[in-house]
Amino acid sequence: MDTDKPKQGKKPGRGAVTVTDIAQACGVSRATVSLVLRGSQLVNADTRARVEAELKRQRYVYNRAAANLRKQTSSSVALVINDLSNPFFAEFAAGVDEALGAGRYVTLLGSTAESPQRQQAVLESLVEHAPAGIILSPAEHSDAAAVQRVLGSRVPVLVFNRELSGPDWDFLALDNQCGARRAAEHLHALGHRRIAFFGGHADSSSCRQRRDGYLEAMRGVGIEPEPGWLVESSPTRVDAAARTAALFEQAPGVTAAVCYNDNVAFGLMLGLRARGMQPGVDFALTGFDDISEAALSTPPLTTLAVKPRACGRMAAEMLLDRVRDPDAPPRRAIAPVQLVVRGSCGERQS
């Protein structure tokens, strides 16, 4: 009797295919099949090829989550973005994926579209996959206690951009206050005195910090902004365009605006044109993020460059440090920003 002859495996479609089925069909041990599934180099090439062919023939699906539980490890990291339609976060996600890939992790991506309810559902689903850690850019109006109830205390978490009070999670922020201050100071140096802060919601930590920087710059030159100079909007082009009328109703005579982010700035440009005003000529404005489109818009957008892809890599590296050393003290880091002067504030790019 030839003991090396492969045995008949389970017919496809008759229940879930198991490691035992593959092993029996190939005439090898379960351990050998497991080594092939894990990509181990301990299996010779011929045996590996035979097992891989049988896995494909029987349409075996590797239950990685179960394997992770058995090994008490995971090969994935979850990334939850609050607004994937914003090019800033697309670039940020690319940076995260680059760094995770270098560490031999895969990225599980979720998007919340600025909905705390959607965020809870996304987090609950991702936690079921037992990721090694989670990078979270919180949705507006997030409830830190609700987020913590889903994530618990065992999963390493890094929060990006918007702070969540309470849990001692690692936190990576942009230098929001300094950036907005530089933007306001630049507009003042160009001769503007009635300068608004446009966009974002005041209960967002990143918006509060940018407003604080704007107020610091204005008060530093002896100007106390009027309440109507601070106009809220969702951080999107559509809502910013719709709120342009409110800006001029609340703040008649304003000649410039520090915008919450580039998307808001582009929305304000649309709103200005709808009123027959030319951005960079009739009204000066700045953004925040320096997404790729900023240099190509008409006029090109003066903004704060934050290098989102580099921020993504930094976030991933901080999270992986936490995975390797869960007991280390919580870390807080601030990514620097740089003012990039272009035509939207009435100047050519320097």
C-alpha positions in Angstrom: 0.0 0.0 0.0 1.3 3.5 -1.0 1.0 5.6 2.2 2.1 8.7 0.3 -0.8 8.6 -2.1 -3.1 11.6 -1.5 -6.5 10.6 -0.1 -9.9 11.9 -1.4 -10.7 15.2 0.3 -14.0 16.6 1.3 -16.1 17.5 -1.7 -16.5 21.3 -2.1 -19.8 22.6 -0.8 -20.4 19.9 1.8 -19.7 21.9 5.0 -16.7 24.0 6.1 -13.4 22.6 4.9 -11.0 22.0 7.8 -7.3 21.6 8.2 -7.9 17.9 8.8 -9.6 17.6 5.4 -6.6 19.2 3.7 -4.1 17.1 5.6 -6.0 13.9 4.7 -6.2 14.8 1.0 -2.5 15.6 0.8 -1.3 12.7 3.0 0.5 15.0 5.4 0.0 16.0 9.0 -2.3 18.8 10.3 0.9 20.5 11.6 2.3 20.6 8.1 -0.9 22.2 6.7 -0.8 24.8 9.6 2.8 25.7 8.8 1.9 26.3 5.1 -1.0 28.5 6.2 1.3 30.6 8.4 3.9 30.9 5.6 6.5 29.0 7.5 9.8 28.2 5.7 10.0 24.9 7.4 8.0 23.1 4.7 9.8 22.0 1.6 8.8 23.4 -1.7 7.1 20.3 -3.2 5.0 19.7 -0.1 4.1 23.4 0.1 3.0 23.4 -3.6 0.8 20.3 -3.1 -0.8 21.7 0.1 -1.5 25.1 -1.5 -3.0 23.4 -4.6 -5.3 21.4 -2.4 -6.3 24.5 -0.3 -7.3 26.1 -3.6 -9.1 23.0 -4.9 -11.2 22.7 -1.8 -11.6 26.5 -1.4 -10.4 26.5 2.1 -10.9 29.8 4.0 -8.3 30.5 6.7 -10.0 31.8 9.9 -7.3 34.3 10.8 -9.2 35.7 13.8 -9.5 32.2 15.4 -5.8 31.6 14.7 -4.9 35.0 16.3 -6.9 34.0 19.4 -5.0 30.7 19.7 -1.7 32.4 19.3 -2.7 35.5 21.4 -1.3 37.6 18.5 -2.8 39.5 15.6 -1.5 40.4 12.2 -3.9 43.3 11.7 -4.4 46.9 12.9 -7.7 48.7 12.6 -7.8 52.3 11.3 -11.0 54.2 11.8 -11.3 57.5 9.9 -13.9 60.2 10.5 -14.1 61.5 6.9 -12.6 59.3 4.2 -13.9 61.7 1.6 -11.5 64.3 2.8 -8.2 63.9 0.8 -6.2 64.6 4.0 -7.4 61.4 5.5 -6.9 59.4 2.4 -3.2 60.5 2.5 -3.1 59.8 6.2 -4.4 56.3 5.7 -1.8 55.7 3.0 0.9 56.6 5.5 -0.5 54.3 8.1 -0.7 51.4 5.7 2.9 52.0 4.6 4.2 51.8 8.2 2.0 48.8 9.1 3.1 47.0 6.0 6.7 47.5 6.9 5.9 45.9 10.3 4.2 42.9 8.5 0.7 44.0 9.6 -2.3 44.5 7.4 -4.7 47.5 7.8 -8.4 47.0 8.5 -10.1 50.2 7.4 -13.4 51.7 8.7 -15.0 55.1 8.0 -17.5 56.8 10.2 -18.6 59.8 8.1 -18.5 62.0 11.2 -21.3 59.9 12.8 -20.8 58.8 16.4 -23.5 56.1 16.0 -21.7 54.7 12.9 -18.4 54.9 14.8 -19.8 52.6 17.5 -21.0 50.1 14.9 -17.6 50.2 13.1 -15.6 49.7 16.2 -17.8 46.9 17.5 -17.3 45.1 14.1 -13.6 45.6 14.0 -13.0 44.5 17.6 -14.5 41.1 16.6 -11.5 40.6 14.3 -9.2 40.9 17.4 -6.8 43.5 15.9 -3.4 44.1 17.5 -4.4 47.7 18.0 -6.6 50.6 16.8 -5.8 54.0 15.3 -8.9 56.2 15.8 -9.6 59.6 14.3 -12.8 60.4 16.3 -16.0 61.5 14.7 -17.4 64.9 15.8 -19.4 64.8 19.0 -17.8 61.5 20.0 -18.6 60.2 23.5 -15.4 59.0 25.0 -17.1 56.8 27.5 -19.1 55.1 24.8 -16.0 54.5 22.7 -14.2 53.1 25.8 -17.0 50.7 26.5 -16.6 49.2 23.0 -12.8 49.1 23.1 -12.3 48.1 26.7 -8.8 48.3 28.3 -7.0 45.5 26.5 -6.8 46.8 22.9 -3.9 49.3 22.4 -5.4 52.6 21.0 -3.9 55.6 19.5 -6.2 58.7 19.0 -5.4 61.1 16.2 -6.2 64.8 15.8 -9.3 65.1 18.0 -8.8 64.4 21.7 -11.1 62.1 23.7 -11.2 62.9 27.4 -10.9 60.2 30.0 -8.9 57.1 28.8 -5.1 57.3 28.9 -4.7 56.5 25.3 -1.7 57.6 23.2 -2.5 60.8 21.3 -1.1 62.3 18.2 -2.2 65.9 17.4 -1.4 68.5 14.8 0.0 71.8 16.0 -3.4 73.4 15.6 -3.0 76.4 17.8 0.3 77.5 16.4 -0.8 76.9 12.8 -4.0 79.0 13.1 -2.0 81.8 14.9 0.4 82.0 12.0 -2.4 82.2 9.5 -4.1 85.0 11.3 -0.8 86.9 11.8 -0.1 86.6 8.1 -3.5 88.0 7.1 -3.0 90.8 9.6 0.4 91.6 8.1 -1.2 91.9 4.7 -3.4 94.7 6.1 -6.6 92.9 7.1 -8.2 93.9 10.4 -11.7 92.3 10.2 -10.6 88.6 10.0 -13.1 85.8 10.7 -12.5 82.2 11.8 -14.7 80.1 9.6 -15.8 76.5 9.9 -15.5 73.5 12.3 -17.6 73.0 15.4 -16.5 74.5 18.7 -17.0 71.3 20.7 -14.2 69.6 18.6 -10.8 69.8 20.3 -9.0 70.5 17.0 -11.5 73.4 16.2 -11.1 74.8 19.8 -7.3 74.8 19.4 -7.4 76.5 16.0 -9.8 79.1 17.3 -7.5 79.7 20.3 -4.6 80.3 17.9 -6.6 82.7 15.9 -7.8 84.6 19.0 -4.2 84.7 20.3 -3.0 86.3 17.1 -5.8 88.8 16.9 -5.6 89.9 20.6 -1.8 90.1 20.2 -2.3 93.0 17.8 -5.0 94.6 19.9 -8.1 93.4 18.0 -10.9 91.7 20.0 -12.9 89.6 17.5 -16.6 90.2 17.5 -18.8 87.1 18.3 -20.1 87.2 14.7 -16.6 86.7 13.3 -16.6 83.0 14.5 -18.8 81.0 12.2 -19.4 77.3 12.6 -19.9 74.8 9.9 -19.4 71.1 9.3 -15.8 70.5 8.1 -17.0 69.9 4.5 -17.1 71.9 1.3 -20.9 71.6 0.9 -21.7 73.0 4.4 -19.0 75.6 4.2 -20.4 76.9 0.9 -23.9 76.9 2.4 -22.7 78.9 5.5 -21.0 81.6 3.4 -24.1 83.8 3.6 -24.1 83.5 7.4 -20.5 84.7 7.5 -21.5 88.0 5.8 -24.7 88.3 7.7 -23.0 87.8 11.1 -19.8 89.7 10.2 -20.4 92.5 7.7 -17.3 94.1 6.5 -15.0 91.1 7.0 -12.2 91.0 4.4 -10.5 87.7 5.3 -10.9 84.4 7.0 -8.8 81.7 8.7 -10.6 78.5 7.7 -10.8 75.4 9.8 -9.4 73.2 7.1 -8.7 73.0 3.3 -12.1 71.5 2.6 -13.8 74.4 4.4 -11.7 76.9 2.5 -12.7 75.3 -0.8 -16.3 75.5 0.2 -15.9 79.1 1.1 -14.3 79.8 -2.3 -17.5 78.3 -3.9 -19.7 80.5 -1.7 -17.7 83.6 -2.5 -18.0 83.0 -6.2 -21.7 82.5 -5.9 -21.8 86.0 -4.4 -19.8 87.4 -7.3 -16.6 87.7 -5.3 -13.2 86.5 -6.4 -11.1 84.7 -3.8 -7.7 86.1 -3.4 -8.8 89.5 -4.8 -12.1 90.5 -3.1 -11.5 88.3 -0.1 -8.5 86.6 1.4 -8.5 83.2 3.1 -6.3 80.4 4.4 -6.8 76.7 4.9 -5.3 74.0 7.0 -3.8 70.6 5.9 -2.2 71.3 2.5 -3.9 68.5 0.7 -2.6 67.9 -2.8 -5.4 69.9 -4.4 -4.4 73.1 -2.5 -1.5 73.9 -4.8 -3.7 73.3 -7.9 -6.8 75.3 -7.0 -7.7 78.6 -8.5 -6.3 80.6 -6.9 -3.8 78.3 -5.2 -4.7 78.0 -1.5 -2.6 79.5 1.3 -2.6 76.9 4.0 -0.8 75.1 6.8 1.2 72.1 5.6 1.0 69.1 7.9 2.3 66.3 5.7 -0.6 63.9 6.2 1.3 60.8 4.9 4.1 61.4 7.3 1.5 61.8 10.1 0.0 58.5 9.2 3.4 56.8 9.4 4.0 58.4 12.7 0.6 57.3 14.1 1.3 53.7 13.0 4.8 53.7 14.5 3.4 55.0 17.8 0.7 52.3 17.8 3.2 49.5 17.1 5.4 50.8 19.9 2.4 50.5 22.2 1.7 46.9 21.0 5.4 46.0 21.7 5.3 47.7 25.2 1.8 47.8 26.6 2.9 49.0 30.0 4.8 52.1 28.8 3.5 55.5 30.0 0.9 57.1 27.7 2.5 59.2 24.9 1.4 62.5 23.5 3.0 63.9 20.4 2.4 67.0 18.2 3.2 67.0 14.5 4.6 70.4 13.3 2.9 72.6 10.7 4.3 75.1 8.2 2.6 78.1 6.6 2.6 77.8 2.8 1.8 81.1 1.2 -0.1 81.1 -2.1 -2.6 83.2 -4.1 -5.8 82.8 -2.0 -4.6 85.5 0.5 -3.7 87.9 -2.3 -0.1 86.9 -2.7 1.7 84.7 -5.2 3.3 81.6 -3.8 6.7 82.3 -2.3 
